[in-house]
Amino acid sequence: MSRRNRSPEEEARRGKIRELLQESNVTSMEDIQNLFKETIAEFLENGLDSELDEELEYTRYDYKNKETDNSRNGHS
């Protein structure tokens, strides 16, 4: 069975994944699942933070440049 041609970007991603698995001392399927859960949680949290920054039009801790009295934690 021949291996399909992969782009340099895909090869780089796969290399990073292999490196992450080696650094994380993954030895079982449970380790892989835990690493996957942590990765997805981090990805979602970053995405939600970015969405909130865009919606409020200022970033977290950027109190000087915001044009509203609202706070990010829901309190004014």
C-alpha positions, 0 to 999 in steps of 0.5 A: 500500500502506497503512502499518499503524498503529504504537504510540508505543512501536514508533515510538520503538524504530524511531527509536532504531534509525535513530539508532543506524544513523546514529551507527554510520556503517553503509554496508554490509551487513557493517557492519549484521551487525557491529553486530547481532553486537555488539548480540546479544552485549551482550544475551546477556551482560547476560542471563547476568549477571542470571541469575547474580545471581539464582541466586547471590542477590548481584550482582557485587562485592557481597561484603558481602551474600552468604550463601555462601563461593563466588565467582563465578569458581568458586574458593572 
